[in-house]
């Protein structure tokens, strides 16, 4: 299964970025092999508005089954749900930690966004 993790850097040891829409980048990680690729988010990082929507569209284009992040706003949440992507909030630590916690059932699927729009 492939998951998309909001990240502050380009390796599995990088800190997870708590912001989904304005994450520095994403890592698309295979939960079994831990092979990963970097998905850039620079095009959305500094948008005055719509960063969550655009990041959601980026996530949908990767084919990820789930997004692991710290927080997800309402517009991004709606885009991810419409794409059939599981949204998991409350992740923290390193990217690899979030993936392991997800695999071990220590993170739960979000039923709703956990922050308001334009959360920084």
DAMO-V898907 format. One record per backbone hydrogen bond with DSSP energy under -1.0 kcal/mol. NH is the residue of the N-H (numbers start at 1). CO is the residue of the C=O. If there is no record, write none. Layout:
[[NH CO] [NH CO]]
This chain:
[[3 29] [4 66] [5 27] [6 68] [7 25] [8 15] [14 11] [16 93] [17 6] [23 20] [25 7] [26 39] [27 5] [28 37] [29 3] [30 35] [31 1] [34 30] [37 28] [39 26] [44 41] [45 41] [47 44] [54 50] [55 51] [56 52] [57 53] [58 54] [59 55] [60 56] [61 57] [62 59] [65 2] [67 86] [68 4] [69 88] [71 18] [77 73] [78 74] [79 75] [80 76] [81 77] [82 78] [83 79] [84 81] [85 80] [86 65] [88 67] [90 70] [91 69] [95 14] [96 12] [98 94] [99 95] [100 96] [101 97] [102 98] [103 99] [104 100] [105 102] [106 101] [110 87] [114 72] [115 72]]
